[in-house]
């Protein structure tokens, strides 16, 4: 079964949120795009995952 773009983006977001560098690298290798915007569930803010990673001091 092939990952959808949304699945990969969610996987990458969760990897960043959980500071799981192995899962992050895996998601990126499979085609996740760190420069695409990620809307939070409340739609209060939109940031790309690279920004989120930097804010959380993950990279």
Order of alpha helices (4+ residues) and beta strands (2+ residues): alpha-alpha-beta-beta-alpha
